[in-house]
Amino acid sequence: MTRNTLGEARTKIVATVGPACEDEKILAELVENGVDVFRINAAHGKQADFQRILDKIKSVRIKTGFPVAVLLDLAGPKIRLGQLVQDPLEVEVGQELSFVRGDAATKPDELTSNYTKLIDEVKIGDRVMLADGTITLEVIDKTKDTLRCVVVVRGTIRSRQGINLPGVSLSVSSMRPEDVDNALWAARNEIDFISLSFARSAQDVASLKNLLASMDAHAMVIAKIEKREALQCLEEIVEAADGVMVARGDLGVEIDVAETPVAQKRIIQVCKEKMKPVIVATQMLESMHHNRRPTRAEASDVANAILDGADACMLSGETAIGQYPVVAVETMNRIMLHTETMLKNAPQDSKPRPSSHVHPITSAVTHNAANIAEAIQAKLVVVATRTGGTAWVKAKQRNYIPTLGVSDSEATLRRMCLFWGIMPHQVTQLDSPETLVEDVTKWGKSTGVLTAGDRVVFVTGTGLLNQTHNLVFVNEVPK
């Protein structure tokens, strides 16, 4: 099976690799059904596990002929419970529990944490959320070595569940030693995207970027917005990052769940203004863990993220541990295709916006190439790029005409897998416009994408201006 990239959704699909889809055959099926980026969750497993998954993905690239990208999601300073004496522990409203220092609880009503400063930094009156926010405790008393809490919302507590402390200012670093080590592994293995969990400031992003720069790595840094502090300095974080993930799981616990939809829209809007790709993540098709069909609300959730301007949507447990990983991807692709028809006649920006990724001339030429393509009803826009910067700018225009991002660099092709509406395609070389036309025309005819008389708009450079695209021309497919 050959993936028809021009017939698929323009919004990209990120899929998490886990036990349900780790088999090479299933990974290949996911790619054929629309996965553009595979996510490796560093919160689960060791580097040997990551390497095993990466080796399979590399094999799948060869089998499918598609340059599927890889995102390593750093675990970050996730605060978790320690081992319970009674596991699981059912708690009722009004019941009292105590956090104690140390690694081991000695009584059923005692809790411990992997964050040694928890007792020092939490105050009386603060809320402690457990199990993704389904259980709520309130701190009612504090001593040097204990936090006494009362259960406000009942539930079942299990060992090593996540702890959220909404509104509490923590001194924990944005990257633990394990995160640094995993980021270095990613740099050595040419991972395409690295996401920073629990980013709270632009400096957090800069720290990871500096680490990668020291390894001469070119991975794009994706800042995960999942803390209230991140929302308070959102513009600065987006400016510092190469892209953003709306991490709704922890965000929906750190802030009121009622605030989450508006926060999502705000994050997407800031990313649009600053021309940064944005991924919407967590529970997009949650019911497909166990069902072959999503709920109507989930389908609407995916559609609304696209209409708001998301560049990609992410599947987490749906593909990692769900019963129907391939069906989940195929379903998401169908929802995207139907939704994107609403964007066909959407108004475009009247003038090019400046971007730090490309020369102003490149930005202007790319913008007007899209206008020319619409005016002559071109079948295809072809953007030649060495680093992906030109394709990045083209993606943020949201032009509906199919766009082929061509490059002779495999790393650039993988990077373009996150850019909205850009279909990566490898060519032999970029220096000759004649060779470029010949390459694309031959490919287009062989795949049935192009037929005689079709018009194709090309964006490339003459070589007269260094690292600048200053040439746009139209070619008509000969008979």
C-alpha positions as CSV (number, residue, x, y, z in Angstrom):
1,M,0.0,0.0,0.0
2,T,1.3,3.5,-0.9
3,R,0.2,6.4,1.2
4,N,-1.7,9.0,-0.8
5,T,-0.5,12.1,1.0
6,L,-2.4,14.5,-1.2
7,G,-5.7,12.8,-0.4
8,E,-5.4,12.9,3.4
9,A,-6.0,15.4,6.0
10,R,-3.9,18.5,6.1
11,T,-4.0,18.6,9.9
12,K,-1.3,16.3,11.2
13,I,-1.8,13.2,13.5
14,V,0.6,12.4,16.4
15,A,0.2,8.9,17.8
16,T,1.7,7.6,21.0
17,V,3.6,4.3,20.7
18,G,2.8,1.7,23.4
19,P,2.1,-2.0,23.9
20,A,-1.0,-1.9,21.7
21,C,0.9,-0.8,18.6
22,E,4.5,-1.5,19.1
23,D,4.5,-4.4,16.6
24,E,6.2,-3.2,13.4
25,K,3.2,-4.3,11.2
26,I,0.8,-2.2,13.3
27,L,3.1,0.8,13.2
28,A,3.2,0.5,9.4
29,E,-0.6,0.4,9.3
30,L,-0.8,3.5,11.5
31,V,1.5,5.3,9.0
32,E,-0.5,4.2,6.0
33,N,-3.7,5.5,7.7
34,G,-2.3,8.9,8.4
35,V,0.1,9.1,11.3
36,D,2.7,11.8,10.7
37,V,4.6,11.8,14.0
38,F,5.1,9.0,16.5
39,R,5.4,10.0,20.2
40,I,7.6,8.1,22.6
41,N,6.5,8.8,26.1
42,A,9.7,9.0,28.3
43,A,7.5,8.7,31.4
44,H,7.2,5.0,30.6
45,G,10.3,2.9,30.0
46,K,14.1,3.3,29.8
47,Q,16.4,4.3,27.0
48,A,16.7,0.7,25.9
49,D,12.9,0.7,25.3
50,F,13.1,4.0,23.4
51,Q,15.8,2.6,21.2
52,R,13.8,-0.5,20.5
53,I,10.9,1.6,19.4
54,L,13.0,4.0,17.4
55,D,14.6,1.1,15.5
56,K,11.2,-0.2,14.5
57,I,10.1,3.2,13.4
58,K,13.2,3.5,11.2
59,S,12.3,0.1,9.6
60,V,8.7,1.4,9.1
61,R,10.0,4.4,7.2
62,I,11.7,2.2,4.7
63,K,8.7,-0.2,4.4
64,T,6.1,2.6,3.8
65,G,8.3,5.1,2.0
66,F,7.0,7.8,4.3
67,P,9.4,9.9,6.5
68,V,7.4,9.6,9.7
69,A,8.8,11.8,12.4
70,V,9.5,11.1,16.1
71,L,8.7,13.1,19.2
72,L,10.3,12.3,22.5
73,D,8.1,13.5,25.3
74,L,10.2,14.2,28.4
75,A,8.5,13.2,31.6
76,G,9.5,16.4,33.4
77,P,9.0,17.0,37.2
78,K,5.9,14.9,37.5
79,I,5.1,14.6,41.2
80,R,3.8,11.1,42.2
81,L,2.7,9.2,45.3
82,G,4.9,6.7,46.9
83,Q,4.0,3.1,47.8
84,L,0.8,2.8,49.8
85,V,0.5,0.4,52.8
86,Q,-3.0,-0.5,51.6
87,D,-3.1,-0.5,47.7
88,P,-5.6,0.4,46.4
89,L,-7.0,2.7,49.1
90,E,-10.7,3.7,49.0
91,V,-11.2,7.1,50.5
92,E,-14.5,8.9,51.5
93,V,-15.5,12.5,51.9
94,G,-14.4,13.8,55.3
95,Q,-11.8,11.1,55.8
96,E,-8.4,12.4,57.0
97,L,-5.0,11.4,55.4
98,S,-1.5,12.7,56.1
99,F,1.5,13.2,53.9
100,V,4.7,12.3,55.8
101,R,8.4,12.7,55.0
102,G,10.4,9.8,53.8
103,D,10.1,7.1,51.2
104,A,7.8,4.6,53.0
105,A,4.4,5.0,54.6
106,T,3.8,2.9,57.8
107,K,0.1,3.3,58.2
108,P,-2.9,3.0,55.8
109,D,-3.8,6.7,56.2
110,E,-0.3,7.9,55.4
111,L,0.9,9.1,52.0
112,T,4.4,9.8,50.7
113,S,5.7,11.6,47.6
114,N,8.7,11.5,45.3
115,Y,8.9,15.3,45.8
116,T,10.9,15.8,49.0
117,K,9.9,19.5,49.3
118,L,6.1,18.9,49.1
119,I,5.5,19.3,52.8
120,D,7.6,22.5,52.9
121,E,6.0,24.2,49.9
122,V,2.3,23.3,50.4
123,K,0.3,25.6,52.8
124,I,-2.9,25.1,54.9
125,G,-5.9,25.6,52.6
126,D,-4.1,24.4,49.4
127,R,-5.7,21.6,47.4
128,V,-4.0,18.4,46.6
129,M,-5.4,16.6,43.5
130,L,-4.8,12.9,42.9
131,A,-5.5,10.5,40.1
132,D,-5.7,13.1,37.3
133,G,-7.8,15.3,39.4
134,T,-10.6,12.8,40.2
135,I,-9.7,12.9,44.0
136,T,-9.4,16.2,45.9
137,L,-7.8,16.7,49.3
138,E,-7.6,19.9,51.3
139,V,-4.7,20.7,53.6
140,I,-6.1,21.4,57.1
141,D,-3.0,21.3,59.3
142,K,0.8,21.3,58.9
143,T,3.7,20.4,61.1
144,K,7.4,20.2,60.3
145,D,7.1,16.6,58.9
146,T,3.4,16.2,58.1
147,L,0.6,17.6,56.1
148,R,-2.9,16.7,57.4
149,C,-5.5,16.6,54.7
150,V,-9.2,16.0,54.5
151,V,-10.9,14.3,51.5
152,V,-13.2,16.7,49.6
153,V,-13.9,14.4,46.6
154,R,-13.9,10.6,47.2
155,G,-12.3,8.0,45.1
156,T,-9.7,5.2,44.8
157,I,-6.0,6.0,45.5
158,R,-3.2,3.8,44.1
159,S,0.5,3.8,44.5
160,R,2.5,6.1,42.3
161,Q,-0.5,8.0,41.0
162,G,0.2,11.6,39.9
163,I,-0.1,14.5,42.3
164,N,-1.2,17.9,41.1
165,L,-0.9,21.0,43.3
166,P,-3.0,23.7,41.6
167,G,-1.9,27.3,42.6
168,V,1.1,26.1,44.5
169,S,4.4,27.6,43.5
170,L,7.0,24.9,43.4
171,S,10.8,25.2,43.3
172,V,11.2,21.9,41.4
173,S,13.4,22.2,38.2
174,S,11.7,21.9,34.8
175,M,14.1,19.1,33.9
176,R,15.2,16.3,36.3
177,P,18.5,14.5,35.8
178,E,16.6,11.7,33.9
179,D,15.1,14.3,31.6
180,V,18.6,15.7,30.8
181,D,19.9,12.2,30.1
182,N,16.9,11.4,27.9
183,A,17.3,14.7,26.0
184,L,20.9,13.8,25.3
185,W,19.9,10.4,24.0
186,A,17.4,12.1,21.7
187,A,20.1,14.5,20.4
188,R,22.5,11.6,19.7
189,N,19.7,9.7,17.9
190,E,18.5,12.7,15.7
191,I,15.0,12.7,17.2
192,D,13.0,15.4,15.4
193,F,10.9,16.9,18.2
194,I,11.5,17.0,22.0
195,S,8.6,18.2,24.2
196,L,9.3,19.8,27.6
197,S,6.7,18.9,30.2
198,F,5.4,21.4,32.8
199,A,7.2,24.4,31.2
200,R,6.6,27.4,33.4
201,S,8.7,30.1,31.8
202,A,10.7,31.0,28.6
203,Q,13.8,30.2,30.6
204,D,12.7,26.6,31.0
205,V,12.5,26.4,27.2
206,A,15.9,28.1,26.7
207,S,17.5,25.7,29.1
208,L,16.5,22.7,26.9
209,K,17.5,24.5,23.8
210,N,20.9,25.4,25.2
211,L,21.4,21.7,26.1
212,L,20.6,20.6,22.6
213,A,22.7,23.3,21.1
214,S,25.7,22.0,23.1
215,M,25.2,18.7,21.2
216,D,24.8,20.4,17.9
217,A,21.3,18.9,17.7
218,H,18.5,20.4,15.5
219,A,15.5,18.9,17.3
220,M,12.5,21.3,17.6
221,V,11.6,22.0,21.2
222,I,7.8,21.7,21.9
223,A,6.7,23.5,25.1
224,K,3.9,21.7,26.9
225,I,1.4,24.1,28.4
226,E,0.0,22.3,31.5
227,K,0.6,24.8,34.4
228,R,-1.2,28.0,35.4
229,E,2.2,29.7,35.5
230,A,2.7,28.8,31.9
231,L,-0.6,30.6,31.0
232,Q,0.5,33.7,32.9
233,C,3.6,34.0,30.6
234,L,2.2,32.3,27.6
235,E,3.4,34.8,25.0
236,E,7.0,34.5,26.2
237,I,7.0,30.7,26.2
238,V,5.5,30.5,22.7
239,E,8.1,33.0,21.5
240,A,10.9,30.9,23.0
241,A,9.7,27.5,21.8
242,D,9.7,26.0,18.3
243,G,6.2,24.7,18.9
244,V,3.6,24.1,21.6
245,M,1.4,21.3,22.9
246,V,-1.9,22.0,24.6
247,A,-1.5,19.3,27.3
248,R,-5.1,19.2,28.5
249,G,-4.6,16.3,30.9
250,D,-2.6,18.1,33.6
251,L,-3.8,21.5,32.5
252,G,-7.4,20.5,33.2
253,V,-6.3,19.7,36.7
254,E,-4.0,22.7,37.4
255,I,-6.8,25.1,36.4
256,D,-10.6,24.7,36.7
257,V,-11.8,22.2,34.1
258,A,-14.4,24.9,33.1
259,E,-11.5,27.2,32.1
260,T,-9.8,24.6,29.9
261,P,-11.7,25.1,26.6
262,V,-11.0,28.9,26.7
263,A,-7.4,28.3,27.6
264,Q,-7.0,26.0,24.6
265,K,-8.4,28.6,22.3
266,R,-6.1,31.2,23.7
267,I,-3.0,29.0,23.3
268,I,-3.9,28.2,19.7
269,Q,-4.5,31.9,18.9
270,V,-1.1,33.0,20.4
271,C,0.6,30.2,18.3
272,K,-1.2,31.5,15.2
273,E,0.0,35.0,15.9
274,K,3.6,33.9,16.5
275,M,3.5,31.4,13.6
276,K,4.4,28.4,15.8
277,P,2.9,24.9,15.2
278,V,0.5,23.8,18.0
279,I,-0.6,20.3,18.9
280,V,-3.8,19.6,20.8
281,A,-3.5,16.6,23.1
282,T,-5.2,14.3,25.6
283,Q,-8.5,12.5,25.5
284,M,-9.3,13.5,22.0
285,L,-10.9,10.1,21.2
286,E,-10.8,8.7,24.7
287,S,-13.7,6.3,24.4
288,M,-11.9,4.5,21.6
289,H,-9.7,2.8,24.2
290,H,-12.5,0.2,24.2
291,N,-14.9,1.2,21.4
292,R,-14.6,1.2,17.6
293,R,-16.5,4.5,17.4
294,P,-15.9,7.7,19.2
295,T,-18.6,9.7,21.0
296,R,-20.2,12.6,19.1
297,A,-18.6,15.0,21.6
298,E,-15.1,13.6,20.9
299,A,-15.6,14.0,17.1
300,S,-16.7,17.5,17.8
301,D,-13.7,18.1,20.0
302,V,-11.3,17.1,17.2
303,A,-13.2,19.2,14.7
304,N,-13.2,22.3,16.9
305,A,-9.5,22.0,17.5
306,I,-9.0,22.1,13.7
307,L,-11.3,25.0,13.2
308,D,-9.5,26.9,15.9
309,G,-6.3,26.5,14.1
310,A,-4.5,23.4,15.5
311,D,-1.7,22.1,13.3
312,A,-1.9,18.6,14.8
313,C,-4.0,16.5,17.1
314,M,-2.5,13.8,19.3
315,L,-3.7,10.3,20.3
316,S,-2.3,9.0,23.6
317,G,-3.8,5.9,25.2
318,E,-6.0,5.4,22.2
319,T,-3.0,4.1,20.2
320,A,-0.6,3.2,23.1
321,I,-2.9,0.8,25.1
322,G,-6.3,1.0,23.3
323,Q,-7.9,-2.0,21.7
324,Y,-8.3,-0.3,18.3
325,P,-5.2,1.8,17.5
326,V,-5.5,1.6,13.7
327,V,-9.2,2.4,13.8
328,A,-8.6,5.4,16.1
329,V,-6.1,6.9,13.6
330,E,-8.4,6.2,10.6
331,T,-11.3,7.7,12.4
332,M,-9.3,10.8,13.4
333,N,-8.2,11.2,9.7
334,R,-11.8,11.0,8.5
335,I,-13.0,13.6,11.0
336,M,-10.2,15.9,9.9
337,L,-11.0,15.5,6.2
338,H,-14.7,16.4,6.7
339,T,-13.9,19.3,9.0
340,E,-11.2,20.8,6.7
341,T,-13.8,21.3,3.9
342,M,-15.0,24.3,6.0
343,L,-11.5,25.8,5.6
344,K,-11.6,25.7,1.8
345,N,-13.1,29.1,1.3
346,A,-11.8,30.6,4.6
347,P,-10.2,34.1,4.2
348,Q,-6.4,34.2,4.0
349,D,-4.1,36.7,5.5
350,S,-4.0,39.7,3.1
351,K,-0.2,40.2,3.5
352,P,2.7,38.1,4.6
353,R,3.6,38.1,8.3
354,P,7.3,38.4,9.3
355,S,8.9,35.2,10.6
356,S,12.1,34.5,12.4
357,H,12.5,31.3,10.4
358,V,13.0,32.8,6.9
359,H,14.2,35.9,5.1
360,P,11.4,38.6,4.5
361,I,11.8,38.0,0.7
362,T,11.1,34.3,1.2
363,S,8.1,35.1,3.3
364,A,6.7,37.5,0.6
365,V,7.4,35.1,-2.3
366,T,5.8,32.1,-0.5
367,H,2.7,34.2,0.4
368,N,2.2,35.4,-3.1
369,A,2.8,31.9,-4.6
370,A,-0.3,30.8,-2.8
371,N,-2.3,33.7,-4.2
372,I,-1.1,32.8,-7.7
373,A,-2.0,29.2,-7.2
374,E,-5.5,30.1,-6.3
375,A,-5.9,32.6,-9.2
376,I,-4.9,30.0,-11.8
377,Q,-6.5,27.0,-10.0
378,A,-3.3,25.2,-9.7
379,K,-3.3,21.5,-8.8
380,L,-0.3,21.8,-6.5
381,V,2.1,24.1,-4.9
382,V,5.7,22.9,-4.5
383,V,8.0,24.4,-1.9
384,A,11.7,23.6,-2.1
385,T,13.4,23.8,1.2
386,R,16.7,22.8,2.8
387,T,15.8,23.3,6.5
388,G,12.0,23.4,6.4
389,G,11.7,27.1,7.2
390,T,9.9,28.0,3.9
391,A,7.5,25.1,4.4
392,W,6.9,26.3,8.0
393,V,5.8,29.8,6.7
394,K,3.7,28.2,4.0
395,A,1.9,26.0,6.5
396,K,0.8,29.0,8.7
397,Q,-1.0,30.5,5.7
398,R,-3.6,27.8,5.8
399,N,-3.9,27.8,2.0
400,Y,-6.1,24.9,0.9
401,I,-4.3,24.0,-2.3
402,P,-2.2,20.8,-1.7
403,T,1.4,21.7,-1.0
404,L,4.4,19.4,-1.5
405,G,7.4,20.2,0.6
406,V,10.4,18.9,-1.3
407,S,13.9,18.5,0.1
408,D,17.0,16.4,-0.3
409,S,17.4,16.3,3.5
410,E,15.8,13.4,5.4
411,A,15.8,15.4,8.6
412,T,13.9,18.3,6.9
413,L,11.4,15.9,5.4
414,R,10.6,14.5,8.9
415,R,10.4,18.0,10.4
416,M,7.8,18.9,7.8
417,C,5.6,16.1,9.1
418,L,4.3,18.5,11.8
419,F,3.6,21.4,9.4
420,W,-0.1,21.8,8.5
421,G,-0.9,21.0,4.9
422,I,2.7,20.2,3.9
423,M,3.2,16.8,2.4
424,P,6.9,15.8,2.5
425,H,8.5,14.5,-0.7
426,Q,12.2,13.6,-1.3
427,V,13.9,14.9,-4.4
428,T,17.4,14.2,-5.7
429,Q,18.6,17.9,-5.5
430,L,17.2,21.4,-5.1
431,D,19.7,23.6,-7.1
432,S,18.2,23.2,-10.5
433,P,14.6,24.4,-11.2
434,E,14.6,22.3,-14.4
435,T,15.5,19.1,-12.4
436,L,12.9,20.0,-9.8
437,V,10.1,20.3,-12.3
438,E,11.2,17.0,-13.9
439,D,11.3,15.2,-10.6
440,V,7.9,16.4,-9.4
441,T,6.2,15.9,-12.8
442,K,7.5,12.3,-13.0
443,W,6.3,11.6,-9.5
444,G,2.9,13.3,-10.0
445,K,2.2,11.3,-13.2
446,S,3.3,8.0,-11.8
447,T,1.0,8.4,-8.8
448,G,-2.0,9.9,-10.7
449,V,-1.8,13.2,-8.7
450,L,-0.9,15.1,-11.9
451,T,-2.3,14.8,-15.4
452,A,-1.6,16.7,-18.6
453,G,-2.6,20.3,-18.4
454,D,-2.4,20.6,-14.6
455,R,-0.7,23.7,-13.4
456,V,1.9,23.5,-10.6
457,V,3.3,26.6,-8.8
458,F,7.0,26.2,-7.7
459,V,8.7,28.2,-4.9
460,T,12.5,28.0,-5.0
461,G,15.6,30.2,-5.3
462,T,17.9,31.4,-8.0
463,G,21.0,31.2,-5.9
464,L,21.6,34.9,-6.4
465,L,20.5,35.6,-2.8
466,N,22.0,33.3,-0.2
467,Q,19.5,31.2,1.8
468,T,16.6,33.0,0.2
469,H,13.7,31.9,-2.0
470,N,13.3,34.6,-4.6
471,L,11.7,32.7,-7.4
472,V,8.2,31.6,-8.1
473,F,7.2,30.1,-11.4
474,V,4.3,28.1,-12.9
475,N,4.7,24.9,-14.9
476,E,2.0,23.2,-16.9
477,V,2.2,19.4,-17.1
478,P,2.9,18.5,-20.7
479,K,0.8,15.9,-22.7
